[in-house]
Amino acid sequence: MSEGKQVVAREPMRVLHVLGNLNVGGAETFIMNVYRHIDRSKVQFDFMVHAQDKGAYEKEAEFLGAKIYRMPAYNAINHVQYKRAWQNFFDNNREHEIIHGHMTSTAAIYLKIANKYGKTTIAHSHSTSSGDGLTAILKEHLQKQLPSTAAHLWACSEAAGVWCYSEENCRGSKYKVIKNAIDIEQFAFDETRRDAKRKELEIENKFVVGHVGRFFAPKNHNFLVDIFANIYSKNNNAVLLLVGDGNLRSQIEQKVEKLGLANNVRFTGVRDDVAELLCAMDVFAFPSLWEGLPVTLIEAQANGLKCFVSDEITKEVNITDFIENLSLHETAEHWADKITACTCDYERKNMSDIMRQAGYDIKELTKSMEILYTGETYE
């Protein structure tokens, strides 16, 4: 460097992440994990959400330097207005080099507009189903356009990629699997944390069945409560710990009350101590109807928890030998028999090395994403 030459520091690249909201959920938790670890002097995140209410992660995101923008929810009837809103956004916000679309239901709309403004576009699939009904048909119609719209096709698993983009498009150079990595050390099992959390929750001598997930249809809480009712009939010392929130919570609370299980089912709401709660659990039940690749199952395995998991979920998530896949065609009693047969004194091993070797270390994953955002891939 020549003496006296002034070096002008480059502003960090700004990436706009498009999501439904910034509440606790699979895609949102994953991208916040990345955001906490990425070099923010090189890459800064902003968020476009389709919700007017403030999400659980928004305060933290703003503290880390993000700007939060809001877009009206898409309902097909407002198609023209929705496109116009995105055009207005890009007219007035020129700083984003990359538009990273996690909301694949409308990504074909906003990424197509982003292309016209010279942005690099990424579609990122986090699911394996659009649900059912007319809304699902519309979503699938729009998602079929993504391979020809987005410059890059990412997915949290092979199953999520094939579902969203087709098997043929997942063989192309545009496609990449980005694993739902976590902070492995944070979620490692710790006996001291287990004892402290169980004492705090007054469940020291209980058989604790746990679940972490948003209260919405794919998580299948209705069946989960049926499973627990059968567990309780065999072991009245059992407790079900439900971590999360969502629009179906009140419905599930009513069901629990009706079944007379109110004293044995704990609704914790959204928590920032999930790692400690996992330590407090004895087994983990996860009977989802569908998933992309659930972050909570990565966390549970890192914690060394025995997991009873729906066989509708891709086997890509089976990293350790602590997962047992069960069919949703089986009865709640069958699930309960399998869970109660699991003694809670199995060894909770340190799974850090296994998780790291499988590619689920957030520190390593974040380094790769920095390269993908700033490196030759986008030049």
SENUPA-410064 format. One record per residue: z, x, y of N, C-alpha, C, O, CB in turn; residue in one letter. Coordinates in pm, whole numbers, plus 50000, padded with zeros to 5 digits. Glycine has a CB too. Example, Ala and Ser with C-alpha at 12.3 -4.5 7.8 and 13.67 -1.06 7.14 Angstrom:
507805131949431507805123049550507805132049670508465142449668509055113149553A/507085128549775507145136749894507875129050003508045134150114505725140849940S/
END
This chain:
500005008549881500005000050000500005008950124500865017650135501234990450001M/499075007050217498985015250337500135011850432500545000250441497635013250407S/500655022250503501795020550592501455011150707500385012250768502255034150647E/502345001950736502134992750848501324980550814501174971550897501484999950959G/500784979850692499974968250654500884956350624501814957550544499074971450532K/500614945050688501434933250670500994925550546499814922450529501364924350793Q/501964922350462501684914650342502114900350367503264897650401502404920750218V/501184891050348501474876950369501784870750234500954870750143500294869650438V/502994865350221503394859150094502614846350071502464838150162504914856350092A/502114844649949501354832649915502304821049888503314822649819500454835149792R/501994809549942502784797649913502634794249765501564796349708502334785750003E/503684789049702503554785549560502504774749538502334765749621504904780849505P/501814775649426500874765149386501654752149368502714752149307500104769049256M/501114741249421501794728349406501054719949301499854717749309501864720849543R/501834715349204501324707049094501914693049109503134691549120501674713248954V/501054682949110501524669149120501604663148981500584661848912500604660749212L/502804659348938503004652748810503024637648831503774632648915504324657548742H/502194630548756502084616048771502804609348653502454611448537500584611648777V/503814601148687504664594748587504924580248625504684576148738505994602448572L/505424572748529505814559048559507034558748650507094550948745506094551248431G/508004567448619509214568648699509844582248671509304590148594510214557148669N/510984584848733511704597248707513074594248649514064600748682511844605648835L/513124584248562514334581348487514364589948361513384596548328514424566248452N/515494589648292515634597748170514734591948061514884580348023517114598048123V/513824600048013512894595847908512224608147852512454619247901511844585847963G/511394606447749510794617947682509974626947772510284638747786509934613147572G/508944621347834508064629347920508824634548042508654646048083506854621147965A/509664625848099510404629648219511404640748190511544650148268511124617448277E/512104639648077513074649948039512384663148013512864673748053513864645647916T/511234662447946510484674647917510054681748045510254693748061509254671447831F/509454674248137508914680748257510034685648347509854695448419507994670948334I/511194678948346512334684048421512884696748357513334705748427513434673348431M/512844697648225513234710048156512364721548202512854732548229513144708448003N/511064719048211510134729348258510424732948403510474744648440508664724648243V/510614722748486510834724648630512064733248657512054741648747510994711148700Y/513134731348579514354739148599514144753948570514834762448627515474733748511R/513194757148481513044770948436511824778048494511734790348485512954771248287H/510894770748551509674777048601509964785248726510904782148801508594766448631I/509184795548750509334803848870508794795848989507584794949010508564817748855D/509714790149067509304781249175508764788749296508324782449393510454772649217R/508804802049293508124809749397506634810549368505834813849455508724823949408S/506264807449242504844807349201504294793349187503164790549229504684814849070K/505094784449128504644770749100505714760949145506874761949104504314768848949V/505334751449229506244741049274505734727449229504534724649237506414741349429Q/506634719049181506264705749133506534695149240507514695949314507044702449005F/505644685349246505874672949318505644661649218505074663849112504924671549443D/506094649549251506024638349158505474625749224505924621849332507394635549099F/504504619649157504024606349194504564596749089504254598048970502444605749203M/505364586949133505934577349040505434563349074505064560449188507484577749044V/505424554848972504944541048989506114531248988506024520448930503944537548878H/507204535149052508394526649061508974527849200508944538549260509454530548953A/509484517049252510064517149386511544520849384512064525849483509884503649453Q/512214518249271513624522049259513754536949235512914543049169514304514149146D/514814542749288515044557149274515424560349130516344554249075516134561949372K/514734569949070514994573848932516144583648919516534590049017513754579748871G/516684584848798517874593148772517644607948803518584614948840518284591648627A/516404612748788516114626948810515684630148954515514641848988515034631448715Y/515504620049038514914622549170515754631549259515214640349327514694609449239E/517064629549259517934637749343517824652449304517714661149391519394633049332K/517864655249174517744669049127516384674849160516274686249205517994669948976E/515334666949139513974671649168513824675449315513244685749348512944660849130A/514354667149403514274670049547515094682549581514684690449666514784658049629E/516244684249515517064696249537516294708849499516434719249564518374695349456F/515464707949394514674719449349513434721649434512704731449414514274717549204L/513184712649530512074714549623510924704949609509904706449677511564728049608G/511044694949522509944685649499509874674849607510874670949666510084679149363A/508654670249630508434658349711508174646849614507454648349515507234660349813K/508764635349643508574623549560507684613649633508004609349744509944617149523I/506574610049571505654600049628505684587549541506044588149423504184605849638Y/505314576349599505344563649524503994556649530503344556149634506454554349578R/503604551349416502344544349401502664530549345503534529349259501344552249308M/501974520049390502224506749331501834506549183500864512949142501434495949408P/502604499049104502314497848961500954491148943500594481949016503424489848888A/500214495948844498874490548815498984478448724499714478648625497974501348750Y/498254467748759498284455748673496904449948649496784438248611499174445148737N/495864457748669494454453748650493974444848764492874446948816494294446348516A/494764435048804494364426348915494234434349045493394431449130495384414748933I/495084444549058495064452649181494234465449165494514475549231496494456249223N/493224464949079492424476749049491834483349175491944495449193491294472948954H/491234475449260490614480749382491674486649473491494497549527489824469749456V/492784479349491493854484149578494474497049523494844506049599494924473449595Q/494584497749389495154509549326494284521949351494784532649385495324507249174Y/492974520349335492044531349363492114535549510492104547349543490604527349326K/492184525549597492234528549740493514535949777493504544949861492124515549822R/494624532149712495894538849738495824553649700496364562249770497044531849661A/495174556649587495014570649546494084578149642494354589649676494464571349403W/493014571749684492114578249780492844581349910492674592149966490894569249808Q/493644572049956494434574350078495414585950058495644593950148495184561650118N/496004586449937496944597349910496244610849920496744619849987497584595649772F/495104612249854494414625049856493854628349995493754640050031493284625049754F/493484618350072493034620750209494144626850293493894634950382492554607650273D/495384622750265496514626850349497384637750288498314642650353497354615050379N/497104641550164497884651950096496924661550026496474658849915498894645749995N/496624672450091495604681850043496184693549964495424701549910494804687050159R/497524694849958498124707249910498154708949759498404719949710499494708149961E/497904698249682498024699249537496734704649474495664698749489498374685649478H/496864715749402495714721649335495484715249198494354714349150495894736749320E/496584710849135496514705249000497164691448999498244689449055497204714648897I/496484681948935497044668648913497284667348763496354667048684496074657248967I/498564666448726498984666448586499424652248551500514647948590500134676748560H/498584645148478498814631048451499494628248319498884629348213497524623748455G/500784624748325501524620948205501384606048177501624601448066503014624648220H/500984598648279500814584248266499374581448225498524578548309501184576848400M/499104582548094497724582048045497114568148055495894566648047497654586847902T/497954557748071497414544148077496444542448194495454535148181498544534048089S/496704548948306495794547848422495224561448464494604562548570496534541548541T/495434571648381494974585148418493464585848441493004593548525495374595048310A/492694577748366491234577948384490864573548525489814577448576490554568748281A/491714565548588491444561048725491784572148825490934576448902492244548248757I/493054576648822493474586048928492944600248907492744607549004494984586448935Y/492704604248780492134617648759490654618048799490174628348846492284621848613L/489954606948781488564606248824488464607848976487574614749026487924592948780K/489384601449047489414602849193489794617149231489224622949322490404592649256I/490784622849159491204636549187490064646449170489954656049246492364640449095A/489204644149070488034652849050487144653249173486624663749210487234648148928N/486974641849237486124640949356486694648849472485954653049562485934626449396K/488004650949471488654658749576488804673449537489494681049605490024652849609Y/488164677349428488164691349386489434696149319489704708149315487914699749502G/490214686849266491464690649200491204694349054490244689548992492474679149208K/492054702948998492054705448855492874694348789493994691548832492634719748820T/492314688148687492954676348629493394678748485492664684548404492004664548635T/494624674048454495194675048320495664661248277496414654648349496354685248316I/495224656848159495784644848096496754649647990496464659147916494654635548034A/497924643247981498964647947889499504636047811500184627447867500114655147965H/499194635447681499614624347596501014626747539501304637447485498614622247482S/501874616547554503244617447504503564606447404504734604547370504224616847620H/502564599147355502834587847268501794586947157500834594647154502864574947348S/502004577347066501024574846960500694559946951500134555446851501554579846825T/501044552347055500734538047056500774532647198501514537647283501724530346967S/499964522447223499984515347351500764502347341500824494647437498574512547399S/501364499947225502054487147205501074476847152500194480147073502694482247336G/501224464347195500314453947150500024444247264500594445347373500884446447029D/499134434747239498794424947340497654429447431497044439747407499994421747423G/497384421647535496284424447627496504437347704495544444647731496124412947725L/497764440247738498064452647811497654464747729497094474347782499554453547846T/497924464447599497574475547511496064477347503495574488647502498144473247372A/495324466347498493864467047492493314473747618492414482047611493254452847475I/493874470047734493444475947860493754490947863492914498947903494114468947979L/494964494647821495354508747820494424516947732493974527747771496804510247770K/494124511747613493264519047519491844520447573491194530647551493244512047383E/491364510147644490034510947706489994522147809489024529847813489664497347774H/491034523347890491074533747992491244547547930490634557247976492214530948091L/492074548447825492334561447764491104567247696490974579447684493444560247664Q/490194558747651488964563647589488114571847686487264579747644488154551947534K/488334569847815487564576947916488124590847948487464598848014487504568748043Q/489334593747900490004606247938489264618847896489194628247975491374606447880L/488704619747774488014632047736486864635847830486574647647847487474630747597P/486224625947889485124629147981485594629648126484804633048215484024618847968S/486864626448152487384626248288488224638448319488004645048421488204613748310T/489184641748233490124652648259489514666248224488784667548126491414650548180A/489834676248304489354689848276490094695748156489564704148084489544698848399A/491334691048135492164696248025492864684747957493344675448022493184706648077H/492924685347825493564675047744494764681047674494614689247583492574668947641L/495964676947714497184682047654497894670947578497684659147606498114688047761W/498724674747482499494664947406500774671447358500834683647340498674659347286A/501804663247337503094668547290503074671247140503964678047089504214658747325C/502074665847069501944668046925500494665446886499734659546962502904658846844S/500114670046767498764667246718498544652246704497474647146736498524674246582E/499584645146657499454630646640499194623746773498344614846781500724624846575A/499914627946878499724622047011498344625447067497744617347138500814626847108A/497844637247034496524641247081495414633347015494524628147083496324655947057G/495464632346883494424625046808494424610346849493364604346866494654626246655V/495614604646865495694590546905495054588147042494334578347060497144585946908W/495304597047136494844594747273493394599047296492664592447369495734602047369C/492984610147232491684616047267490644615447155489464617447182491884630247308Y/491034612947033490214612946911490274626646845490464636846911488754608946943S/490104626646714490184639046636489114649046680489364661046688490044636046487E/487924643946708486834652746750487154660046879486924672146890485544644846766E/487694652846977488014659047105489184668647096489354677347182488324648447207N/490014667246992491144676346973490704689446908491524698446889492214669646888C/489434690546875488904703146822488234711446931487804722646906487914700546710R/488144705947051487454712747160488344722347237489564722447221486894702647253G/487714730547320488434740747397489294734747509490194741547560487444750647457S/489044722347546489834715847651491224711947602492114709247682489114703547701K/491404711547470492614705647411493694716047382493394727247341492264698447282Y/494954712147406496074721047378497334712747349497584702747417496314730847498K/498104716947249499404710847222500454718547301500584730747288499724710747069V/501214711247382502324716947460503614711247400503904699447417502194713647615I/504354719547332505534714647260506654710347356506834716147463506054725447165K/507394700047314508504694947394509724704047376510674700747306508854680347353N/509664715547442510704725547427511974721747503511944713547594510204739147476A/513084727947463514394725147523515124738347548514684748947505515244715747433I/516244737347619517134748747636517964749747508518974742947493518054747047765D/517544758247417518134758947283519624762147287520414755947216517404769347199I/520004771847369521414775747375522294764247423523414762547375521584787947467E/521794756447518522564745247573522924735247464524004729347467521784738347684Q/522004733247367522194722847266522754728147134522894720547038520884715847240F/523074740847128523664746447005525024739946979525784737247072523804761947016A/525314737546851526584731146815527764740246848527704752446830526604727546665F/528824733946896530044741246930531254732646891531414721446940530084744847082D/532084737846803533244730246753534214726546865534794715646864533984738346645E/534394735546961535314732847072534814721247155535584712347192535504745247160T/533524721347185532944710247263533024697147184533244686547242531474713347301R/532834698047053532934686046968534334679946977534484667947001532604689646821R/535344688246959536714683246960537074677147095537714666647102537694694346925D/536674683947203537004679147338536334665747368536954656847426536574689547443A/535064664347329534334651947359534834640447273534944629147322532824653947338K/535134643047148535674632547061537044627747111537374615947103535784637646915R/537834637147162539134633347216538954624947342539634614847360539984645847248K/538024629147428537744621747552537304607447522537724598147590536654628947634E/536474605747420535944592547384536864584747290536584573347254534574594047320L/537984591147249538944585147157538294581147024538474570046974539594572947223E/537534590746970536854588446842537154600046745536334603246659535324586946863I/538334606246760538654618246682538524616046532538024624746461540054622846713E/538964604646484539004602446339537944592546292538084586246187540364597446299N/536894591146371535834581446340534624588146274534384600046291535394574146468K/533874580046200532554584246150531554579746256531294567846271532214577946006F/530984589346330530204586146450528704587046421528154597746394530574595646564V/528054575446429526594574646420526064574546562526484566346644526124561846339V/525134583446592524654584546730523174581646746522394582646652524934598046781G/522814578046869521414576046907521284578947055522134574947135520944561446874H/520214585847092519904588447233518514583247260517554587447196520014603747267V/518394574047354517074568547384517124556947481518124549947491516394564247258G/516024555147550515914544247646515864530947573515274529847465514664546047734R/516494520647631516494507347571515174500347602515084492447697517694499047622F/514154503347521512894495947530512314494947390512704502347300511894502847629F/511364485847373510944481247240510664492347138511144491247025509734472947255A/509914502847172509584512847069510794519547004510684524346891508724523347129P/511924519947073513104526747017513774518446906514564523746828514124529547128K/513464505446900513894497146787515414495846776515984496646667513344502946657N/516074493946892517534492546892517994480346811519084480446753518044491447036H/517174470046809517534457946736517794461046588518784456646531516434447346750N/516894468646528517044472746388518194482646374518914482446274515744478846335F/518364491246472519454501146468520814494246461521704498546387519394510246592L/520974483546538522234476046533522414469546395523534469146343522274465246645V/521334464446337521414458846202521854469446102522664466746012520044452846160D/521314481546118521704492646029523194495246043523924496545945520894505446062I/523644495846171525054498946191525964487746139527054490546088525334501246339F/525544475146150526334464146097526574466045948527654462945897525634450646123A/525564471045879525694473745735526584485945709527344486245613524324475845672N/526474495945797527344507745784528804503545801529684507745726526954518645888I/529054495245903530414490945933531004482545819532204483045793530434482846064Y/530154474845752530644466745640531114475545524531914471245442529544457045592S/530604487745519530994497145413532114506545460532884511745379529774505345366K/532164508645591533124518145648533554513145786532874515545885532514532445657N/534704506145791535134500345919535754510646012536314507246117536124489245895N/535644523345973536064534346061534864540246135534984550446202536774545345980N/533704533646123532464538746184532334534146329532804523346366531244534046103A/531694542546409531414539446549529954542846576529444552946528532364547546646V/529274534246653527894536946694527904540746841528394533146925526974524546669L/527364552346872527304557547008525864556347058524974563347008527814572347016L/525634547547155524294545347209524204551447348524814546547443523954530147214L/523444562147359523314569447485521994565947550520934567947490523424584847461V/522034560647671520814557047743520944543847813522004537447810519644556647647G/519864539747876519834527147949518404521647942517504528247890520304529048098D/518214509747995516884503947992516924488847999518004482747995516144508247867G/515734482648010515684468248037516114459547919516334447547936514294464448078N/516244465347798516684457347683518174459447652518674454247552515854460947561L/518854466947736520274469847706521114457147698521884455547603520854479247813R/520974448247794521804436047795521554427647670522484421547616521524427647921S/520304427347623519964419847501520674425747380521194418347296518444419847478Q/520704438947372521374445647260522884443947271523564442347169521004460647257I/523424444347392524854442047411525254428147362526304426447300525234443747559E/524414418347390524684404647345524674403847193525494396947133523644394947404Q/523724410847131523654410746985524904417046924525454411946827522394418146936K/525334428146981526524435046933527744425946944528574425346853526764448147013V/527844418847056528954409447077528924398246973529954394646916528904403547220E/527734392946949527564381846854527954386046713528494378046636526114376946856K/527684398746677528004403746543529464408046530529894412246423527094415446510L/530214407046639531624410846636531844425746628532844430346572532284404346520G/530914433546684530984448146674531304454846807531174467046820529684453546621L/531724447046906531904452347042532894463947047532734473047129532384441347134A/533894463946960534894474646962534404487246892535044497746900536174469946897N/533284486246822532794497646744531444502946789530934512546732532714493946600N/530874496646891529604501646947529854505447092530284497147173528464490846936V/529594518047125529824523047260528494524747333527604531847286530594536547256R/528374518147447527204519747534527594529547644528364526047734526724505947593F/527054541547639527494551847735526684551747864527134557347965527384565547671T/525494545447862524594546447976523924560047979524014567647882525354544048107G/523254563248090522604576248106523684586748131524574584748214521574576148224V/523614597748059524634608148069524014621748097522864624348063525464608647940R/524814630348159524364644148181525084653748085525014665848103524604648348327D/525774648247984526494656447886525974653647745526754653147650528014653847894D/524664651847731524074648347602524374659047497524624655647381522564646447616V/524344671747536524614682447439526014680847379526194682547258524484696347507A/527004677647462528374675647414528474663047328529194662947228529344674747533E/527754652547366527754640047288527144642347150527624636747051526994628947362L/526094650447142525504653747012526514661246926526604658746805524214662147030L/527274670346986528304677546912529324667746855529834669746745529004687847003C/529614656946931530634647246889530164638246775530984632346705531024638647006A/528854637146755528304628346652528394634746513528474646946499526854624846684M/528394626046411528364630746272526964629746212526564638346134529354622746187D/526234619346247524844617546204524074611446321524654606046415524754608446076V/522754612546312521874607546418520874597846355520194601246259521144619346490F/520784585746411519864575546357518764572846458519034570946577520624562346323A/517514572746410516374571846502515234563846438514254569646391515874586046542F/515354550446437514354542146366513214537346456512844525546451515044530046306P/512644546146538511614542146634510364536446566510014540246454511224554046721S/509724527246636508454521646590507324531546607506404532246525508134508646666L/507384539246714506404550046736506964559846839507864556446916505034544346784W/506434572046838506814582646930505654592446940504794592846852508134589746884E/505634600247047504714611447054505314623046976504874626246865504424615547203G/506324629147034507184638646965508494638547043508594645047148506534653246955L/509514631346993510704628547073511564640847103511984648047012511544618447003P/511824643147231512664654247275514054653147214514664663247177512754654547428V/514564640847202515924639047150516064643947006517134648546967516324624347158T/515004643146927515084648246791515044663546789515604669746698513934642646707L/514394669546888514434684146900515864688346935516394697946879513424689247009I/516474681147030517834684147072518824682346957519704690646935518234675247191E/518674671346883519584668446772519484679246663520504683246606519284654646712A/518274683846634518104694246533518674707546581519254715046503516634695746497Q/518494710446709519074722746765520594722446753521244732846743518664724546913A/521144710346753522594708446741523064708446596524264707646570522994695546808N/522124709246503522484709646362522904696246305523624695746206523574719346341G/522454685346367522814671946323521924667146208520714669646209522734662046439L/522504660446112521734653646008521094641446073521784633146132522634649645885K/519744640246062519004629646130518304620546030517644625245937517974635646228C/518464607546049517774597545968516714591146057517034584346155518774586745909F/515444593646022514344591446116513254582646055512924584045937513754604746160V/512714573846135511594565446093510414573946049510084583946112511174556046206S/509774569845939508594577345893507344573945973506254578745942508344574545745D/507494565646076506394563046168506224574546267505204575546334506614549946243E/507224583146275507194594546368506534606446300506804609246183508624598146416I/505674613446373504954624746317505904634946253506964637946307504124631546424T/505494640046137506304649946066506304663346138507024672546098505784651845923K/505514664646244505544676846325506924679346384507264690646419504514675946437E/507724668646396509054669946454510064675246352511184678846389509534656546511V/509694675646224510604680246118510664695546116509984702046036510144674845979N/511474700946203511574715446217512594721246120512374731846061511954719146360I/513704714246103514774718846014514814710045889514064700345877516154718646087T/515684713545797515834705345676516914694645695517394688845597516184714245556D/517294692145820518304682045850517704668245877518434658945912519114686345968F/516394666845863515754653745886515444647045754514874653145663514474655345970I/515814634345745515424626045630514614614245684515104606445765516684621045548E/513374613145639512494602445684512654590045598512614590845475511034607145683N/512834578645664512994565945595511974555945646511594556145763514434560445613L/511534547145558510514537345595511134525545670512234521045637509764532345469S/510404520645771510824508645842510594496145757511064485345793510074507445975L/509894497545646509704486345553510944484345465511114473945402508454488645465H/511814494645463513074493345390514044484845471513894483345592513684507345360E/515034479345403516004470745470517014478945550517154491045530516744461945367T/517694472145642518774478545717519864483345622520494493645647519364468745822A/520084475945514521104479945417520714493045349521564501545323521304468945312E/519424494645319518954507245258519214518945351519714529345307517444506345225H/518894517345479519164527845577520664530745580521074542345581518654523645718W/521464520245582522924521945588523444529545466524334537945479523614508345599A/522904526545348523324533445226523034548445236523864556745199522604527545102D/521854551745286521474565845301522404573045399522824584345376520014566945348K/522724566045511523554572345614524994573945568525604584445591523514564045743I/525544563745502526934564645456527104574445341528194579445317527424550945414T/526004577045271526074586845162526164601145215526494610445142524854585445071A/525854602645344525904615945407527334618945449527874612445539524944616645530C/527954628545386529314632245426529264640045556528364648145579530004640645315T/530244637445642530204643445776530774657645776530964663445883530974634845875C/531054663245658531574676845655530484686945618530794698245579532724677845557D/529194682945629528124692545604528174703345713528684701045823526724685445602Y/527644714845680527764726345771526824724645891525614723245875527464739445696E/527394724946010526604724446133526204738846170526954746046235527414717546252R/525044742746127524584756446145524054758746286523684749346356523504759746043K/524024771346327523364775346451521864776046423521394784546348523904789246505N/521114766946484519694765646456518814772846559517594771146558519314751046450M/519414780846647518684786846759517454794846714516374793246770519604795846838S/517624803246613516504811646568515364803246511514184805846539516974821746463D/515714793146432514694784446373513934777046481512704776146476515324774446275I/514644771646580514004764246688513104773346772512024769246815515064757546776M/513564785446795512794794946875511514799046802510444799646861513644807546908R/511644801746673510464805646594509444794346586508244796746573510894809746453Q/509924781946593509024770446587508364767446722507524758546732509794758146540A/508744775046825508084773546956508754763547048508104758447139506684769446936G/510054760747027510734750747108511734756547207512654749547250511424741047018Y/511564769147242512414775447343511804773047481510694777547507512584790747316D/512514765947568511964762347698511624774547783510694774147864512954753447773I/512344785347765512074797347846510714803147812509954807047901513174807947823K/510404803747683509094809047641507984799247676506914803347722509094811847491E/508224786347655507214776147686506884776047834505724774547871507694762447642L/507904777747919507694777648064506834789448108505984788048196509024777948139T/507044801048047506194812648079504734809548048503844812948126506654825048000K/504494802947934503124799347897502524789547996501344790648032503094793447756S/503324779848041502814770048135502524776248271501574772148339503804758548150M/503314785948313503024793048438501644799548431500864798948526504114803848465E/501354805548316500044812048298498934801548299497874803648359500014820048165I/499174790248231498164779648227497894773948366496754771048401498594768348132L/498944772448445498774767148580498114777248675497254773448755500124762948636Y/498494789748667498084799448768497054809548720496444816448801499274806848818T/496844810548589496014821148533494534818048529494034809148597496464824348397G/493844825648446492374824948439491874811348392490734807548419491854835748346E/492734804048322492324790848270491814782048381490934773748358493494784048199T/492364783448502492004774548612491194781448720491054776248831493244768748673Y/490664793248690489844800148790488374797248770487534802248845490084815248784E/
END
